[in-house]
Amino acid sequence: MAQDFESTFQADITSGSFTTLLTSDSDDAIIGFRFANKNSGSCTVDAKITRSSVDYYLIKNAPVPG
């Protein structure tokens, strides 16, 4: 069965909150993701997958310079 590739993005994510970008409907795979900091100061980012109320972090507290 062929993979149906999807692309999604979110701009201006608020500090201190998680934003759901995509909800999986099958056996999906993450090919890659990017983070950008549009401010002058440094920030940190997290990326996680939640399955059955359990969080699996792909990135945790990764610094993104200004």
HUQUIWO-V77132 format. One line per field, one symbol per residue. psi: psi as a letter, one per 30 degrees, with the letter a starting at -180 (. if undefined). A space follows every 50 residues. Layout:
psi=???
//
This chain:
psi=kkkjklkllklhkkkglkkjekkkgailkkellkkkjglflllllkklkk khgkkjkekkhkkjl.
//
